[in-house]
C-alpha cells in the first residue's frame, strides 16, 4: 500500500505582505488548508487521487482569494473566461475545458470531459452547454467577479494608457490553482484551474487546460500542476518536461522541477512555479517569484501552508 500525499498551489507571484491585511492572509491560508483537507479526507478513506485533486481545486475555485472560479481574473472586456484540466496518472485519461463563462466550477467540467472516455478538450459556449447537460451548476458571469480583480484590471489599464514603464506585478497579472495527489494504490493525479491573466484578450487560452503544458500525471513518475505565464509553459511543454526528465534521464523529482523552474522557465524572464508529487515521498513546490500560495500534507499526515518564504505548520491533517 502506497503512502498517500497531497499538495497544492494557489498561484505564484503573491502580493507583498503589506499589500493585504493580516486577516486576508490568514483567510487565504485557511482556505488552502480546507482544500488540502478536502482531498486528504478522500485519500484516507481509500478514494482515488483523481477525486482528491478535484475536491481540493473545487474549494479553491469557491474562494475569492485565488484566480480560479469566484475571484478569477477579468478579461480586457471586464468579464471572465475560465480554463481547467485534470489528468489520471493511472490511465493517462485527461479532461480539459477552456473559455467557460457560466460553469461555477470549471474543474468539475474538466472531470466530466475526462469521464466521457473519449474527449479531452472542449471550449467556449459548447463546453458550458456540455457542463450544464451533465447537471453542473451554472452561474451568471458576474458571479466570478470580486473587487480585487476590478481594481487590478483598472490598474493595468491605467498603466497601459499612461505608457507606464512600471511593470505590473505577477500578482496583478497572473494566478492559477492546482493540486497533485497520490492514493493508497499508488496512483497519481493532477488538476489545474485558472481565470487566466488580468486584462487578457477575449479567447486567450493559456497552459492550464493544455495537457503536458500546465498539467500532467503519470503513475510511477510524477504529477504536476503549473502556474505562471502560460504561453511559455506551452512552448516549453513544462509539465511533461518534468516527467520526461524523470522517466528518461533518471532525474529525481526535486532536481527535475528545480531545473524547469529556475533554468528552463527563468530563461524566459518570467515568474514561474509549480507543485509536483512523485511515486514516493512528499510534494515539492518550487517558485522563482516573491511568493507562491502553496501547501501540502506529508506522508506522515502533517499539514503545511505558505504564501511567502515562511512556512505555516497547521498540525495533523
ZIDAKA-V520176 format. One record per backbone hydrogen bond with DSSP energy under -0.5 kcal/mol. NH is the residue of the N-H (numbers start at 1). CO is the residue of the C=O. E is the energy in kcal/mol with one decimal. If there is no record, write none. Layout:
nh=NH co=CO e=E
nh=NH co=CO e=E
//
This chain:
nh=2 co=184 e=-2.3
nh=5 co=182 e=-1.5
nh=6 co=297 e=-1.4
nh=7 co=180 e=-2.4
nh=8 co=295 e=-2.8
nh=9 co=178 e=-2.2
nh=10 co=293 e=-2.6
nh=11 co=293 e=-0.5
nh=13 co=291 e=-1.8
nh=14 co=291 e=-1.2
nh=19 co=16 e=-2.0
nh=20 co=17 e=-1.1
nh=25 co=21 e=-2.3
nh=26 co=22 e=-2.5
nh=27 co=23 e=-2.4
nh=28 co=24 e=-2.4
nh=29 co=25 e=-2.1
nh=30 co=26 e=-2.3
nh=31 co=27 e=-2.4
nh=32 co=28 e=-1.8
nh=33 co=29 e=-2.4
nh=34 co=30 e=-2.3
nh=35 co=31 e=-2.3
nh=36 co=32 e=-2.5
nh=37 co=33 e=-2.4
nh=38 co=34 e=-2.0
nh=39 co=35 e=-1.8
nh=40 co=36 e=-2.8
nh=41 co=37 e=-2.5
nh=42 co=38 e=-1.0
nh=43 co=39 e=-2.0
nh=44 co=40 e=-3.0
nh=45 co=41 e=-1.3
nh=46 co=43 e=-1.7
nh=47 co=42 e=-2.9
nh=52 co=48 e=-2.0
nh=53 co=49 e=-2.4
nh=54 co=50 e=-1.7
nh=55 co=51 e=-2.3
nh=56 co=52 e=-2.1
nh=57 co=53 e=-2.2
nh=58 co=54 e=-2.3
nh=59 co=55 e=-1.5
nh=60 co=56 e=-1.4
nh=61 co=57 e=-2.6
nh=62 co=58 e=-1.7
nh=63 co=60 e=-0.6
nh=66 co=63 e=-0.8
nh=68 co=66 e=-1.9
nh=70 co=61 e=-2.0
nh=71 co=144 e=-2.7
nh=72 co=69 e=-1.9
nh=72 co=144 e=-0.5
nh=75 co=79 e=-3.1
nh=76 co=200 e=-2.7
nh=78 co=75 e=-2.2
nh=82 co=100 e=-2.3
nh=83 co=194 e=-2.4
nh=84 co=97 e=-2.4
nh=85 co=192 e=-2.5
nh=86 co=95 e=-2.3
nh=87 co=190 e=-2.7
nh=88 co=93 e=-2.9
nh=89 co=87 e=-0.6
nh=89 co=188 e=-2.9
nh=90 co=188 e=-0.5
nh=92 co=88 e=-2.2
nh=95 co=86 e=-2.4
nh=96 co=120 e=-2.3
nh=97 co=84 e=-2.6
nh=98 co=122 e=-1.5
nh=100 co=82 e=-2.8
nh=104 co=102 e=-0.6
nh=104 co=137 e=-2.3
nh=106 co=104 e=-0.6
nh=108 co=105 e=-1.3
nh=109 co=105 e=-1.2
nh=110 co=106 e=-2.5
nh=111 co=107 e=-2.2
nh=112 co=108 e=-2.1
nh=113 co=109 e=-2.0
nh=114 co=110 e=-2.3
nh=115 co=111 e=-2.7
nh=116 co=112 e=-0.6
nh=116 co=113 e=-1.2
nh=117 co=114 e=-1.8
nh=119 co=113 e=-0.5
nh=122 co=96 e=-1.9
nh=124 co=98 e=-2.3
nh=126 co=123 e=-0.6
nh=127 co=123 e=-1.0
nh=127 co=124 e=-0.5
nh=128 co=124 e=-2.0
nh=129 co=125 e=-2.4
nh=130 co=126 e=-2.5
nh=131 co=127 e=-2.5
nh=132 co=128 e=-2.4
nh=133 co=129 e=-2.2
nh=134 co=130 e=-1.3
nh=135 co=132 e=-1.6
nh=136 co=131 e=-2.1
nh=139 co=102 e=-3.1
nh=143 co=140 e=-2.1
nh=144 co=141 e=-1.3
nh=145 co=142 e=-1.3
nh=150 co=146 e=-1.8
nh=151 co=147 e=-2.7
nh=152 co=148 e=-2.0
nh=153 co=149 e=-2.4
nh=154 co=150 e=-2.2
nh=155 co=151 e=-2.3
nh=156 co=152 e=-2.3
nh=157 co=153 e=-2.4
nh=158 co=154 e=-2.5
nh=159 co=155 e=-2.2
nh=160 co=156 e=-2.1
nh=161 co=157 e=-2.5
nh=162 co=158 e=-2.0
nh=163 co=159 e=-0.5
nh=163 co=160 e=-0.7
nh=164 co=159 e=-2.7
nh=167 co=165 e=-0.8
nh=173 co=169 e=-1.7
nh=174 co=170 e=-2.8
nh=177 co=193 e=-2.8
nh=178 co=9 e=-2.3
nh=179 co=191 e=-2.3
nh=180 co=7 e=-2.6
nh=181 co=189 e=-1.9
nh=182 co=5 e=-2.4
nh=183 co=187 e=-2.1
nh=186 co=183 e=-2.2
nh=189 co=181 e=-1.6
nh=190 co=87 e=-1.8
nh=191 co=179 e=-2.3
nh=192 co=85 e=-2.5
nh=193 co=177 e=-2.7
nh=194 co=83 e=-2.7
nh=195 co=67 e=-1.3
nh=198 co=173 e=-2.5
nh=199 co=74 e=-3.0
nh=200 co=74 e=-0.7
nh=200 co=197 e=-1.3
nh=204 co=201 e=-1.8
nh=210 co=207 e=-2.1
nh=211 co=209 e=-0.8
nh=212 co=215 e=-3.5
nh=213 co=210 e=-1.8
nh=214 co=207 e=-1.2
nh=214 co=210 e=-1.9
nh=215 co=210 e=-1.0
nh=216 co=224 e=-2.0
nh=218 co=222 e=-2.5
nh=219 co=89 e=-2.5
nh=221 co=218 e=-2.1
nh=222 co=218 e=-1.1
nh=223 co=277 e=-2.1
nh=224 co=216 e=-3.3
nh=225 co=275 e=-2.3
nh=226 co=214 e=-2.4
nh=227 co=273 e=-2.4
nh=229 co=271 e=-0.9
nh=230 co=228 e=-0.9
nh=232 co=229 e=-1.2
nh=233 co=229 e=-1.3
nh=234 co=230 e=-2.4
nh=235 co=231 e=-2.1
nh=236 co=232 e=-2.2
nh=237 co=233 e=-0.5
nh=237 co=234 e=-1.0
nh=238 co=233 e=-1.9
nh=239 co=213 e=-1.4
nh=240 co=212 e=-2.7
nh=241 co=237 e=-2.3
nh=242 co=238 e=-1.5
nh=243 co=239 e=-1.3
nh=244 co=240 e=-2.9
nh=245 co=241 e=-2.5
nh=246 co=242 e=-1.8
nh=247 co=243 e=-3.1
nh=248 co=244 e=-2.7
nh=249 co=244 e=-0.9
nh=249 co=245 e=-0.7
nh=250 co=246 e=-0.7
nh=251 co=245 e=-2.1
nh=256 co=252 e=-2.7
nh=257 co=253 e=-2.6
nh=258 co=254 e=-2.1
nh=259 co=255 e=-2.1
nh=260 co=256 e=-1.9
nh=261 co=257 e=-2.4
nh=262 co=258 e=-2.8
nh=263 co=259 e=-1.6
nh=264 co=259 e=-2.3
nh=265 co=260 e=-3.1
nh=266 co=261 e=-0.7
nh=267 co=263 e=-1.6
nh=268 co=265 e=-1.7
nh=269 co=266 e=-2.1
nh=270 co=265 e=-0.8
nh=273 co=227 e=-2.1
nh=274 co=286 e=-1.6
nh=275 co=225 e=-2.3
nh=276 co=284 e=-2.5
nh=277 co=223 e=-2.1
nh=279 co=221 e=-0.8
nh=284 co=276 e=-2.5
nh=288 co=272 e=-2.2
nh=292 co=307 e=-0.9
nh=293 co=11 e=-1.9
nh=294 co=306 e=-2.5
nh=295 co=8 e=-1.9
nh=296 co=304 e=-2.4
nh=297 co=6 e=-2.6
nh=298 co=302 e=-2.2
nh=301 co=298 e=-2.3
nh=303 co=315 e=-2.9
nh=304 co=296 e=-2.6
nh=305 co=312 e=-1.7
nh=306 co=294 e=-2.5
nh=307 co=310 e=-0.5
nh=308 co=310 e=-0.5
nh=312 co=305 e=-2.8
nh=313 co=311 e=-0.6
nh=314 co=303 e=-3.5
nh=315 co=303 e=-0.5
nh=317 co=301 e=-2.9
//
